[in-house]
Amino acid sequence: MNTANITISGDAQAYLGKLKSPGIVLASLSKALAQENQLTIAHVVRKYLSFPRTGPTQPTGLRVITGRLRGAARATEPRLLDGLLSSSLGSFVKYAESQEFGADIPSRPTRSKRPKWAKKHPTTKAFSITGRHMFWRGLQDRLPDYSQALSASILNLKEN
């Protein structure tokens, strides 16, 4: 699992040091982070999970075959863990991890219901899937937007 650190602007850091109520800041940052996560998911789907079905295999993303992975792209709600505001981007589809990080798929006995074919091919072939890092690339593309949005959410507390 990859981790990205988001840096807020100097003005926001200075104002953050003056605030007395961390609850208000966390609520504001959580809201901004959740909004940016949704924009990042849309960016990932558009840029990395929408290659044409009939086109060639892409090293940076996936072609749309069924749309299942695109439809399952999600972001977790921001939460406070060990003093850090944390959130995740990904998909709950079973094969999403293999597509994101890569995998070595071992050979296994065939499950064919056709006896002739099963006799001719008693095992499947082992193969490797190269990780495409679609969600990681999408997050990296949008990190400057996260910094601006989180800094703005802190500075907006000044006005309220």
N, C-alpha and C positions, 0 to 999 in steps of 0.2 A: 504494500500500500504506500502510495506517495503522499507527501505532506507539502502543502504550499503555505508559506508565511506571507501575510498581507501587512504592508507597512502603511501607517496613516501619516498624513502630512505633519510638518512641524507645528503649524498653528493648532491643529487638532490635538496633538500631543501636549502642547502647552496648556490648552484649555482643559484637557482631560485631567491634568494635575491639580487644577483648581476646583474641580467638582467635588461635592461632598456626598452625593447620593449615587452609589454605584448601580443601584437597581434601575434608575432611569436610563443610565448609559447603556447597560446591558440590554434593556428592552429596545432602545433605539438601534443599537448595533445588530441585535438579532433580527429586527425587522428589515434593516438594510441588507444584511447577509442573505436572508431568505429571498428577498427580491432579486439580488444579483445571481443567486443560485438558479432561479427560474430562467433568467436571461441566458445564463451559461448553458443550461440544458437545451434551450431553444437553439443556441449557437451550435452546440455539438450535433444535435439532430440535423440541422440544416447543412452544416459544413462537412461533417465526418460520417454521418449515417444515412446519407441520401444519394449515394452514387447510383447511376442508372442500372437497372436490373440486367440489361443486355450488354453493358460495358465490360471492360476488362477488370480483373481484380485490382484493387487499389491498396498500396502499402500503408496509407494513412487512414483508411476507413473502410466501411462496408457498403456493398451494393444492397439495394432494397429488394429483397426477395418476398418476404411475407409482411414486413413492417412490424414484426413482433418486438424486435430489439428497440426500434425507434419509439414505439408506443410505450415501452416499459422504462424508458430513461427517467430517472427520478433524482431528487435531492432530498436529503434528510433535513428535518427542522434543526436550526442551530440550537446547540445546548452547551452548557458550561461544564467542562471536564478538566479537573485539576488546574483550575484557574485560567483555562484557555477556552475561548468561544470556538466551538467545533461544529463542522457540518461535513457531509459526504455527498459526492456525486456518483451515480452509477446506475445499475439496472438490476432488477430482481430475476431476470431471465437466467435460466440455469447455465447457458453457455456464454454469458456476457463476460465472466471472469477470464475465460480462455481467449476470447477475442481481445480483451483489453491488455492482458499481461502475457499471453502466449501459453502454450501447453504442449506437452509430449503425450500423445495418445498411444497407449500400448496396444499390441495385438491382443485379440480375444477370440474365443470360439464364436463361430457364426451363429446367428439366431434365425436363420432362414427357415421358413415353413416348407420350402420346396426341396424335397429330398435329393433330387439330381444335382441341383445347384450346391446344396450344403455338402454333398459328397465331394464335389469338384473343388469347392472352396471351404475347407473346414475351419479356417481362421481368417479374421480380417487382417489387413496390413496395418502396421504401426505407422504413425505419421506425426508431424509436428505442425503446430499452428504458431505463426509468428505474431507476437503481440503488436497491436496497432495503436494502442494508447490513445483512443479517441477522446475519452473524458479528460485525461491528463492534458492532451494538446489543447482541447477547448478551454480548460481552466487557465493554462498558460497564456492563451490568446487574450483572455479577458482579465488577467490580474490587475492591469492598470485601472480598469473600470471599478474593480472591487476597492482598490485604494481610494479612489475619488469618492465613491459612494459612502464608504465607512467614515472617511474624514468629514464629508458633508453632513452625515447624520450626527456626528459629535458637534460640529459647529452650529448646526440648526438648534441644538439645545440652548445655545446662547440667546437666541431670539425668543424662545418660549419661556 
